[in-house]
Amino acid sequence: MKFLLLSLLLQVAVPTAVVKTFEEDKPGAPPQNFTMPGGPQGSGEGWSVRREGAGRVLEHLAGPGAHEGSSFAIYGPAQYQDGEFSVRVKAASGSRAVGLVWKYQDALNYYSAQLDLGRQEIAVFRISGGNRIRLEREDDLELDAEAWHVMKVVQDRDSIRVYLGGIRVFNERDRNAKGPGSVGLWSSRDTTAIFDDFRIRPPADDKGREP
């Protein structure tokens, strides 16, 4: 019994790196280990794996609703206190607003980095109890709205660093950062987009937990 308890504790303490390319997932269905919870003014529908050239990607299809409606694809097996989170994304149509979420507890409590190619801006938000607080924004990006873009977020204690195409856009501090949460993908409800090469890299001293 003591050995079993020690083994479980070690599993809780050791974080896990994730590289998700969707190549092993079935086209036409949601990817393994992801849940698609509905967000305020939105739903969890519209996410599925599809073929793209010789590979596979995760697609979000636009649904009816306002621009501010949210849709999530949350990686379920682990939660992370700190770490590096990244994805390649291409917004095909609609408002072209896509991004990453982390420290996700539910649709009313999480952090999000959102790239809005329609407005040519990127912003970081803390959503707490359904209230959206903008921590930082950069506009006038002049990006190709139809190209692939790589987004990366580094959460290091109360520091939040956001990168776009390998270039650091923000280095923000938020002392309200709470405990561990899930990591995933975000899309506005009216955006059609594809996501690939989703990565989670925890720091060596991360206190993330796994079931």
QUIMO-V210891 format. One record per pair of residues at least 6 apart in sequence whose C-alpha atoms are under 6 Angstrom apart, sorted by the first residue. I is the first residue (numbers start at 0). J is the second residue. If there is no record, write none. Layout:
# QUIMO-V210891
i;j
I;J
I;J
This chain:
# QUIMO-V210891
i;j
11;208
11;209
12;208
14;207
16;199
16;200
17;198
17;199
18;197
18;198
19;196
19;197
20;195
20;196
21;55
21;56
22;55
24;30
26;48
26;49
27;47
27;48
27;49
28;47
28;48
29;47
29;48
32;74
32;75
33;73
33;74
33;75
34;72
34;73
35;43
35;71
35;72
36;43
37;43
38;69
38;70
38;106
40;68
41;68
41;69
41;188
42;70
43;70
45;59
45;60
46;58
46;59
47;57
47;58
48;56
48;57
48;58
49;55
49;56
56;194
56;195
57;193
57;194
58;192
58;193
59;191
59;192
60;191
61;188
61;189
61;190
61;191
62;188
62;189
66;189
68;187
68;188
69;187
69;188
70;185
70;186
70;188
71;184
71;185
72;183
72;184
73;183
74;182
74;183
77;208
77;209
78;179
78;180
78;181
78;207
78;208
79;179
79;180
79;207
80;178
80;179
80;206
80;207
81;154
81;155
81;205
82;153
82;154
82;200
82;201
82;202
83;152
83;153
83;199
83;200
84;151
84;152
84;198
84;199
85;150
85;151
85;197
85;198
86;149
86;150
86;196
86;197
87;148
87;149
87;194
87;195
87;196
88;147
88;148
88;193
88;194
89;146
89;147
89;192
89;193
90;192
91;191
91;192
92;190
92;191
93;189
93;190
94;117
94;190
95;115
95;116
95;117
95;190
96;114
96;115
96;186
96;187
97;113
97;114
97;185
97;186
98;112
98;113
98;114
98;184
98;185
99;111
99;112
99;183
99;184
99;185
100;110
100;111
100;182
100;183
100;184
101;110
101;181
101;182
102;109
102;179
102;180
102;181
103;109
103;180
103;181
104;180
107;128
107;129
108;126
108;127
108;128
109;126
110;124
110;125
110;126
111;123
111;124
112;122
112;123
113;121
113;122
114;121
115;121
116;144
119;138
119;139
119;140
120;137
120;138
120;140
121;136
121;137
122;135
122;136
123;133
123;134
123;135
124;132
124;133
124;134
125;131
125;132
149;163
149;164
150;162
150;163
151;161
151;162
152;160
152;161
153;159
153;160
157;172
157;173
157;174
158;171
158;172
159;170
159;171
159;172
160;169
160;170
161;167
161;168
161;169
162;168
